[in-house]
Amino acid sequence: MPKGARRRPMRLAEKLRHIRYRLELTQEELKERIEQLGLVSNLDRVDVSDFERGRRDPDVLTLLSYARLANVYLDVLVDDELDLPEELPSPHKHEGTKRIELDKKMNAQRGAARSVTVTLRLDVKGKTKLVRSANRVRANIERYHLRGYGMRRLKEGGYELTLPCKNEADLKKRISALLEEIENEAARDDCVVESVVQERDDSQLGD
């Protein structure tokens, strides 16, 4: 490693995304919650997106805000050998747990939470005729916005997703927020996206 180079936590972006998913917040809502803590005052939704994508790292005060929202020690975010606790926010300030497979942990959480399975159809188009841009946008949508919901690819550009929710109104809110994030992702690369969401027939959710 070159002299003076700073090591970056490899799992930081993943953990920041996970915190937002578990707190059931949109990127805009997370931004507002962080600002309410009073440590950071000039955060933007695009900043949150960049942190979750690993494009850049939050400053120390922003990291501390994430840790306080999750009620974990700062070490848990920056130490790649530590996992976030299963319950977020943690009922007590948590020191993290030694690393386990994240997929196993998330599957256990999904099994314990109320959730609904939906199908999402996406048609991504570039405003120019560059197919490469549309393909890149779809790949970014999958990586940064769909994988956290147990994404399973279907035929003809469709996906099956499992969304945690409290009731029908909460489900609609989550879907609306997800579609807004997808549209913003497409706009970054000068693309547009058409989407259709349907609740799977065998999914049941009360009011």
Backbone as CSV, one residue per row, in Angstrom:
resi,resn,N_x,N_y,N_z,CA_x,CA_y,CA_z,C_x,C_y,C_z
1,MET,0.842,-1.199,0.000,0.000,0.000,0.000,0.876,1.246,0.000
2,PRO,0.640,2.211,-0.886,1.459,3.416,-0.930,1.440,4.152,0.400
3,LYS,2.567,4.808,0.716,2.639,5.561,1.957,1.568,6.637,1.989
4,GLY,0.858,6.701,3.116,-0.177,7.709,3.286,-1.535,7.299,2.759
5,ALA,-1.646,6.153,2.063,-2.937,5.703,1.547,-3.835,5.272,2.704
6,ARG,-5.090,5.591,2.624,-6.033,5.279,3.687,-6.841,4.041,3.341
7,ARG,-6.836,3.090,4.249,-7.615,1.879,4.027,-9.101,2.183,4.169
8,ARG,-9.896,1.618,3.290,-11.343,1.826,3.331,-12.022,0.543,3.794
9,PRO,-12.989,0.654,4.681,-13.763,-0.532,5.044,-14.484,-1.079,3.810
10,MET,-14.331,-2.351,3.540,-14.907,-2.940,2.341,-16.425,-3.107,2.444
11,ARG,-16.944,-3.193,3.650,-18.368,-3.491,3.828,-19.180,-2.281,4.287
12,LEU,-18.574,-1.108,4.286,-19.269,0.059,4.822,-20.538,0.374,4.047
13,ALA,-20.458,0.454,2.721,-21.645,0.783,1.921,-22.759,-0.232,2.161
14,GLU,-22.390,-1.499,2.209,-23.362,-2.571,2.467,-24.063,-2.359,3.805
15,LYS,-23.288,-1.993,4.826,-23.872,-1.794,6.154,-24.785,-0.574,6.197
16,LEU,-24.395,0.489,5.507,-25.237,1.687,5.496,-26.560,1.415,4.792
17,ARG,-26.520,0.649,3.683,-27.770,0.253,3.015,-28.622,-0.585,3.953
18,HIS,-27.970,-1.509,4.653,-28.700,-2.422,5.532,-29.392,-1.659,6.663
19,ILE,-28.721,-0.662,7.204,-29.332,0.144,8.262,-30.607,0.808,7.755
20,ARG,-30.543,1.386,6.576,-31.736,2.063,6.039,-32.872,1.076,5.790
21,TYR,-32.531,-0.102,5.218,-33.565,-1.114,4.979,-34.231,-1.535,6.287
22,ARG,-33.404,-1.791,7.308,-33.959,-2.287,8.574,-34.732,-1.208,9.324
23,LEU,-34.369,0.050,9.154,-35.111,1.143,9.774,-36.344,1.517,8.957
24,GLU,-36.500,0.870,7.788,-37.674,1.060,6.935,-37.813,2.518,6.496
25,LEU,-36.715,3.079,6.017,-36.696,4.476,5.603,-36.330,4.602,4.131
26,THR,-36.879,5.602,3.482,-36.402,5.964,2.156,-35.099,6.748,2.324
27,GLN,-34.402,7.001,1.229,-33.183,7.784,1.324,-33.472,9.193,1.823
28,GLU,-34.573,9.769,1.385,-34.940,11.114,1.840,-35.267,11.120,3.328
29,GLU,-35.991,10.087,3.795,-36.329,10.005,5.218,-35.085,9.801,6.073
30,LEU,-34.147,8.994,5.580,-32.908,8.784,6.327,-32.129,10.095,6.444
31,LYS,-32.053,10.842,5.357,-31.385,12.142,5.378,-31.982,13.036,6.466
32,GLU,-33.313,13.057,6.545,-33.985,13.900,7.532,-33.703,13.427,8.952
33,ARG,-33.691,12.101,9.154,-33.418,11.560,10.486,-31.995,11.901,10.930
34,ILE,-31.044,11.819,10.013,-29.661,12.155,10.348,-29.553,13.624,10.716
35,GLU,-30.190,14.494,9.951,-30.122,15.929,10.238,-30.785,16.260,11.563
36,GLN,-31.825,15.515,11.939,-32.506,15.749,13.211,-31.607,15.485,14.408
37,LEU,-30.596,14.646,14.221,-29.664,14.362,15.318,-28.773,15.557,15.625
38,GLY,-28.643,16.482,14.691,-27.943,17.731,14.948,-26.446,17.727,14.699
39,LEU,-25.896,16.597,14.246,-24.456,16.541,13.979,-24.125,16.988,12.562
40,VAL,-25.078,16.816,11.648,-24.884,17.133,10.231,-26.065,17.972,9.771
41,SER,-25.793,19.032,9.013,-26.881,19.924,8.605,-26.987,20.126,7.098
42,ASN,-26.031,19.619,6.342,-26.038,19.908,4.905,-26.055,18.625,4.067
43,LEU,-26.702,17.596,4.573,-26.754,16.323,3.858,-27.811,16.388,2.769
44,ASP,-27.572,15.673,1.674,-28.512,15.617,0.561,-28.856,14.165,0.274
45,ARG,-30.025,13.924,-0.329,-30.405,12.551,-0.671,-29.380,11.914,-1.588
46,VAL,-28.785,12.706,-2.479,-27.755,12.176,-3.371,-26.544,11.702,-2.574
47,ASP,-26.246,12.393,-1.467,-25.149,11.956,-0.602,-25.425,10.560,-0.059
48,VAL,-26.658,10.348,0.413,-27.033,9.038,0.947,-26.869,7.970,-0.120
49,SER,-27.314,8.280,-1.335,-27.170,7.332,-2.443,-25.703,7.012,-2.708
50,ASP,-24.856,8.040,-2.708,-23.429,7.827,-2.961,-22.793,6.976,-1.863
51,PHE,-23.184,7.199,-0.612,-22.641,6.395,0.487,-23.023,4.924,0.302
52,GLU,-24.282,4.681,-0.064,-24.769,3.315,-0.204,-24.172,2.612,-1.423
53,ARG,-23.742,3.374,-2.386,-23.143,2.813,-3.597,-21.630,2.657,-3.464
54,GLY,-21.058,3.182,-2.398,-19.620,3.105,-2.206,-18.849,4.079,-3.068
55,ARG,-19.535,5.068,-3.611,-18.847,6.061,-4.444,-17.953,6.961,-3.605
56,ARG,-18.376,7.221,-2.384,-17.548,7.968,-1.441,-17.989,7.621,-0.033
57,ASP,-17.121,7.931,0.927,-17.394,7.584,2.316,-17.960,8.783,3.074
58,PRO,-18.849,8.529,4.039,-19.341,9.630,4.880,-18.212,10.169,5.748
59,ASP,-18.344,11.434,6.173,-17.384,11.959,7.139,-17.691,11.365,8.514
60,VAL,-16.838,11.665,9.472,-16.954,11.031,10.795,-18.280,11.375,11.468
61,LEU,-18.733,12.619,11.364,-19.985,13.008,12.022,-21.188,12.310,11.393
62,THR,-21.147,12.119,10.078,-22.239,11.405,9.414,-22.226,9.930,9.818
63,LEU,-21.035,9.332,9.878,-20.921,7.945,10.336,-21.445,7.808,11.757
64,LEU,-21.098,8.764,12.605,-21.580,8.728,13.983,-23.098,8.822,14.032
65,SER,-23.687,9.601,13.130,-25.145,9.709,13.062,-25.771,8.379,12.675
66,TYR,-25.194,7.702,11.686,-25.671,6.361,11.316,-25.604,5.427,12.522
67,ALA,-24.473,5.466,13.229,-24.301,4.577,14.386,-25.345,4.866,15.454
68,ARG,-25.663,6.132,15.673,-26.656,6.477,16.692,-28.058,6.055,16.270
69,LEU,-28.362,6.197,14.990,-29.671,5.740,14.519,-29.840,4.234,14.716
70,ALA,-28.766,3.492,14.469,-28.815,2.033,14.619,-28.579,1.599,16.055
71,ASN,-28.112,2.528,16.896,-27.742,2.265,18.291,-26.644,1.207,18.386
72,VAL,-25.588,1.446,17.608,-24.416,0.578,17.648,-23.176,1.453,17.835
73,TYR,-22.082,0.816,18.272,-20.813,1.534,18.357,-20.277,1.791,16.953
74,LEU,-19.534,2.873,16.823,-18.980,3.248,15.529,-18.115,2.128,14.941
75,ASP,-17.452,1.368,15.801,-16.609,0.262,15.346,-17.383,-0.716,14.463
76,VAL,-18.657,-0.893,14.765,-19.451,-1.883,14.028,-19.556,-1.507,12.552
77,LEU,-19.564,-0.227,12.261,-19.679,0.220,10.871,-18.368,0.089,10.114
78,VAL,-17.259,0.359,10.764,-15.985,0.443,10.056,-15.148,-0.830,10.141
79,ASP,-15.511,-1.749,11.024,-14.773,-3.003,11.155,-15.436,-4.069,10.292
80,ASP,-14.755,-4.522,9.251,-15.319,-5.508,8.333,-15.544,-6.863,8.983
81,GLU,-14.937,-7.097,10.127,-15.097,-8.384,10.815,-16.293,-8.398,11.756
82,LEU,-16.999,-7.283,11.837,-18.170,-7.201,12.706,-19.435,-7.051,11.873
83,ASP,-20.487,-7.768,12.277,-21.798,-7.644,11.653,-22.690,-6.748,12.482
84,LEU,-23.625,-6.105,11.832,-24.674,-5.381,12.544,-25.554,-6.370,13.303
85,PRO,-26.155,-5.944,14.416,-27.088,-6.833,15.113,-28.319,-7.098,14.265
86,GLU,-29.029,-8.168,14.568,-30.204,-8.523,13.776,-31.334,-7.520,13.956
87,GLU,-31.472,-6.960,15.152,-32.549,-6.000,15.413,-32.002,-4.581,15.328
88,LEU,-32.604,-3.778,14.472,-32.208,-2.380,14.321,-33.437,-1.482,14.380
89,PRO,-33.388,-0.386,15.145,-32.269,-0.053,16.021,-32.141,-1.060,17.158
90,SER,-30.928,-1.277,17.619,-30.693,-2.231,18.694,-31.326,-1.716,19.984
91,PRO,-31.966,-2.594,20.765,-32.582,-2.147,22.027,-31.554,-1.659,23.041
92,HIS,-30.292,-2.075,22.892,-29.205,-1.566,23.721,-28.018,-1.298,22.808
93,LYS,-27.139,-0.410,23.228,-26.006,-0.067,22.365,-25.176,-1.320,22.116
94,HIS,-25.059,-1.660,20.837,-24.522,-2.968,20.458,-23.080,-2.861,19.980
95,GLU,-22.277,-3.870,20.372,-20.871,-3.919,19.977,-20.657,-4.711,18.694
96,GLY,-21.759,-5.173,18.082,-21.637,-5.967,16.864,-21.354,-7.421,17.183
97,THR,-21.479,-8.260,16.177,-21.196,-9.679,16.333,-20.163,-10.083,15.290
98,LYS,-19.401,-11.121,15.608,-18.418,-11.597,14.645,-19.112,-11.965,13.353
99,ARG,-18.442,-11.735,12.262,-19.051,-11.833,10.942,-19.674,-13.191,10.679
100,ILE,-20.923,-13.153,10.184,-21.600,-14.333,9.672,-22.082,-13.981,8.276
101,GLU,-22.579,-14.969,7.544,-23.064,-14.695,6.196,-24.255,-13.758,6.264
102,LEU,-24.168,-12.636,5.580,-25.242,-11.636,5.617,-26.541,-12.193,5.075
103,ASP,-26.460,-13.027,4.041,-27.687,-13.574,3.465,-28.456,-14.402,4.472
104,LYS,-27.749,-15.193,5.295,-28.420,-16.015,6.298,-29.127,-15.135,7.322
105,LYS,-28.457,-14.063,7.720,-29.051,-13.164,8.691,-30.292,-12.492,8.131
106,MET,-30.219,-12.013,6.899,-31.359,-11.319,6.304,-32.516,-12.279,6.073
107,ASN,-32.217,-13.522,5.713,-33.279,-14.512,5.535,-33.994,-14.764,6.843
108,ALA,-33.236,-14.838,7.939,-33.851,-15.048,9.246,-34.739,-13.871,9.615
109,GLN,-34.274,-12.660,9.294,-35.065,-11.475,9.600,-36.344,-11.446,8.776
110,ARG,-36.253,-11.829,7.501,-37.444,-11.832,6.648,-38.463,-12.847,7.155
111,GLY,-37.939,-13.992,7.635,-38.859,-15.015,8.121,-39.630,-14.567,9.343
112,ALA,-38.987,-13.703,10.176,-39.641,-13.258,11.403,-40.536,-12.047,11.162
113,ALA,-40.328,-11.309,10.079,-41.084,-10.088,9.825,-42.259,-10.352,8.882
114,ARG,-43.230,-9.476,8.932,-44.351,-9.545,8.017,-43.894,-9.031,6.658
115,SER,-44.191,-9.756,5.613,-43.688,-9.359,4.302,-44.663,-9.760,3.211
116,VAL,-44.503,-9.122,2.067,-45.348,-9.382,0.905,-44.444,-9.555,-0.307
117,THR,-44.763,-10.527,-1.135,-44.005,-10.764,-2.354,-44.695,-10.063,-3.520
118,VAL,-43.918,-9.293,-4.276,-44.460,-8.563,-5.418,-43.606,-8.864,-6.646
119,THR,-44.194,-8.657,-7.813,-43.423,-8.735,-9.055,-43.264,-7.324,-9.603
120,LEU,-42.074,-7.051,-10.077,-41.744,-5.739,-10.624,-41.271,-5.922,-12.059
121,ARG,-41.940,-5.241,-12.993,-41.529,-5.259,-14.399,-40.904,-3.916,-14.729
122,LEU,-39.695,-3.969,-15.272,-38.980,-2.738,-15.607,-38.626,-2.697,-17.081
123,ASP,-38.841,-1.547,-17.674,-38.401,-1.301,-19.043,-37.519,-0.055,-19.002
124,VAL,-36.213,-0.266,-19.148,-35.246,0.831,-19.057,-34.846,1.253,-20.465
125,LYS,-34.969,2.540,-20.738,-34.628,3.062,-22.058,-33.737,4.293,-21.926
126,GLY,-32.723,4.350,-22.768,-31.885,5.530,-22.821,-32.542,6.613,-23.660
127,LYS,-32.324,7.857,-23.278,-32.875,8.955,-24.074,-32.149,9.069,-25.405
128,THR,-30.939,8.485,-25.456,-30.241,8.328,-26.718,-30.371,6.862,-27.118
129,LYS,-29.733,6.453,-28.176,-29.854,5.082,-28.649,-28.738,4.179,-28.112
130,LEU,-28.036,4.637,-27.073,-26.962,3.845,-26.500,-27.531,2.762,-25.587
131,VAL,-27.543,1.533,-26.069,-28.056,0.412,-25.277,-27.198,0.207,-24.036
132,ARG,-25.906,0.530,-24.168,-24.987,0.332,-23.048,-25.437,1.102,-21.818
133,SER,-25.936,2.314,-22.006,-26.398,3.117,-20.874,-27.563,2.452,-20.172
134,ALA,-28.524,1.949,-20.926,-29.685,1.282,-20.339,-29.267,0.023,-19.591
135,ASN,-28.314,-0.727,-20.147,-27.848,-1.939,-19.472,-27.134,-1.600,-18.172
136,ARG,-26.349,-0.525,-18.184,-25.647,-0.105,-16.972,-26.642,0.333,-15.905
137,VAL,-27.674,1.062,-16.312,-28.689,1.510,-15.367,-29.407,0.312,-14.742
138,ARG,-29.767,-0.671,-15.554,-30.455,-1.848,-15.022,-29.556,-2.580,-14.017
139,ALA,-28.281,-2.697,-14.336,-27.355,-3.366,-13.426,-27.248,-2.610,-12.098
140,ASN,-27.225,-1.289,-12.163,-27.146,-0.486,-10.937,-28.441,-0.575,-10.134
141,ILE,-29.570,-0.611,-10.815,-30.852,-0.756,-10.125,-30.883,-2.077,-9.363
142,GLU,-30.438,-3.126,-10.014,-30.411,-4.437,-9.350,-29.490,-4.411,-8.135
143,ARG,-28.314,-3.873,-8.330,-27.301,-3.923,-7.267,-27.650,-3.056,-6.074
144,TYR,-28.103,-1.826,-6.336,-28.252,-0.867,-5.256,-29.679,-0.734,-4.714
145,HIS,-30.668,-1.220,-5.456,-32.045,-0.973,-5.025,-32.908,-2.232,-4.896
146,LEU,-32.548,-3.327,-5.541,-33.402,-4.510,-5.531,-32.847,-5.667,-4.708
147,ARG,-31.549,-5.805,-4.648,-30.972,-6.969,-3.962,-31.315,-7.020,-2.486
148,GLY,-31.524,-5.866,-1.882,-31.889,-5.834,-0.468,-33.270,-6.382,-0.194
149,TYR,-34.037,-6.654,-1.244,-35.385,-7.196,-1.092,-35.478,-8.630,-1.613
150,GLY,-34.382,-9.371,-1.511,-34.391,-10.783,-1.917,-34.679,-10.955,-3.397
151,MET,-34.118,-10.107,-4.227,-34.404,-10.087,-5.665,-34.216,-11.444,-6.330
152,ARG,-35.231,-11.819,-7.102,-35.130,-13.005,-7.962,-35.547,-12.602,-9.365
153,ARG,-34.684,-12.846,-10.346,-34.971,-12.443,-11.718,-36.039,-13.328,-12.330
154,LEU,-36.941,-12.693,-13.071,-37.971,-13.385,-13.837,-37.713,-13.151,-15.323
155,LYS,-38.536,-13.719,-16.148,-38.364,-13.550,-17.584,-38.785,-12.152,-18.022
156,GLU,-38.254,-11.739,-19.155,-38.643,-10.484,-19.810,-38.446,-9.261,-18.913
157,GLY,-37.313,-9.221,-18.202,-36.970,-8.036,-17.425,-37.751,-7.848,-16.149
158,GLY,-38.307,-8.934,-15.615,-39.074,-8.830,-14.388,-38.293,-9.315,-13.174
159,TYR,-38.819,-8.991,-11.989,-38.181,-9.384,-10.740,-39.249,-9.766,-9.720
160,GLU,-38.887,-10.672,-8.854,-39.721,-10.985,-7.696,-39.016,-10.434,-6.473
161,LEU,-39.736,-9.635,-5.671,-39.169,-8.977,-4.501,-40.006,-9.291,-3.271
162,THR,-39.358,-9.330,-2.124,-40.055,-9.521,-0.855,-39.890,-8.252,-0.027
163,LEU,-41.002,-7.549,0.196,-40.975,-6.270,0.898,-41.551,-6.409,2.302
164,PRO,-40.788,-6.041,3.339,-41.353,-6.009,4.693,-42.318,-4.845,4.807
165,CYS,-43.429,-5.045,5.493,-44.402,-3.956,5.640,-45.329,-4.257,6.796
166,LYS,-45.990,-3.218,7.279,-46.895,-3.351,8.421,-48.332,-3.591,7.966
167,ASN,-48.727,-2.961,6.876,-50.091,-3.072,6.381,-50.113,-2.624,4.920
168,GLU,-51.296,-2.573,4.339,-51.424,-2.228,2.923,-50.925,-0.814,2.636
169,ALA,-51.235,0.119,3.547,-50.790,1.494,3.340,-49.262,1.586,3.378
170,ASP,-48.663,0.841,4.299,-47.207,0.844,4.400,-46.581,0.222,3.157
171,LEU,-47.216,-0.825,2.629,-46.716,-1.462,1.409,-46.718,-0.465,0.249
172,LYS,-47.801,0.277,0.096,-47.880,1.265,-0.978,-46.803,2.327,-0.828
173,LYS,-46.547,2.738,0.412,-45.507,3.734,0.672,-44.143,3.198,0.262
174,ARG,-43.876,1.944,0.584,-42.580,1.341,0.268,-42.386,1.196,-1.244
175,ILE,-43.454,0.772,-1.914,-43.368,0.617,-3.357,-43.134,1.966,-4.019
176,SER,-43.858,2.984,-3.562,-43.703,4.329,-4.122,-42.274,4.836,-3.932
177,ALA,-41.713,4.614,-2.733,-40.348,5.061,-2.459,-39.342,4.305,-3.323
178,LEU,-39.561,3.001,-3.500,-38.654,2.197,-4.313,-38.675,2.659,-5.765
179,LEU,-39.862,2.911,-6.291,-39.972,3.360,-7.683,-39.325,4.732,-7.873
180,GLU,-39.450,5.585,-6.870,-38.808,6.901,-6.957,-37.288,6.754,-7.001
181,GLU,-36.746,5.837,-6.184,-35.299,5.610,-6.182,-34.845,5.042,-7.523
182,ILE,-35.652,4.160,-8.109,-35.317,3.573,-9.408,-35.316,4.657,-10.490
183,GLU,-36.307,5.528,-10.462,-36.372,6.613,-11.449,-35.182,7.561,-11.309
184,ASN,-34.793,7.848,-10.069,-33.639,8.720,-9.846,-32.355,8.059,-10.351
185,GLU,-32.262,6.750,-10.161,-31.088,6.016,-10.642,-31.003,6.096,-12.161
186,ALA,-32.128,5.922,-12.826,-32.149,5.989,-14.291,-31.779,7.385,-14.778
187,ALA,-32.287,8.403,-14.091,-32.028,9.782,-14.515,-30.551,10.136,-14.430
188,ARG,-29.810,9.468,-13.549,-28.377,9.743,-13.416,-27.650,9.512,-14.742
189,ASP,-28.099,8.505,-15.499,-27.448,8.166,-16.764,-28.313,8.544,-17.958
190,ASP,-29.165,9.551,-17.752,-29.976,10.079,-18.847,-30.869,8.994,-19.446
191,CYS,-31.480,8.182,-18.572,-32.409,7.135,-19.005,-33.769,7.361,-18.353
192,VAL,-34.760,6.717,-18.908,-36.094,6.717,-18.319,-36.490,5.268,-18.075
193,VAL,-37.395,5.054,-17.136,-37.801,3.702,-16.805,-39.320,3.638,-16.665
194,GLU,-39.911,2.626,-17.247,-41.344,2.354,-17.069,-41.461,1.125,-16.178
195,SER,-42.336,1.188,-15.191,-42.422,0.101,-14.218,-43.864,-0.273,-13.922
196,VAL,-44.061,-1.553,-13.627,-45.367,-2.073,-13.215,-45.120,-2.996,-12.023
197,VAL,-45.850,-2.782,-10.931,-45.707,-3.603,-9.733,-47.025,-4.309,-9.465
198,GLN,-46.944,-5.604,-9.208,-48.130,-6.388,-8.873,-47.861,-7.233,-7.647
199,GLU,-48.831,-7.298,-6.761,-48.709,-8.177,-5.595,-48.987,-9.608,-6.032
200,ARG,-48.167,-10.527,-5.578,-48.352,-11.917,-5.972,-49.678,-12.443,-5.425
201,ASP,-50.329,-13.295,-6.195,-51.666,-13.756,-5.851,-51.753,-14.414,-4.483
202,ASP,-50.709,-15.154,-4.097,-50.781,-15.898,-2.841,-50.278,-15.089,-1.646
203,SER,-49.950,-13.796,-1.851,-49.547,-12.945,-0.748,-50.783,-12.348,-0.096
204,GLN,-50.805,-12.382,1.222,-51.956,-11.850,1.939,-51.462,-10.860,2.978
205,LEU,-52.157,-9.732,3.053,-51.768,-8.693,3.988,-53.025,-8.001,4.477
206,GLY,-53.157,-7.906,5.788,-54.330,-7.249,6.343,-54.124,-5.768,6.472
207,ASP,-55.168,-5.078,6.883,-55.090,-3.640,7.050,-54.391,-3.269,8.354
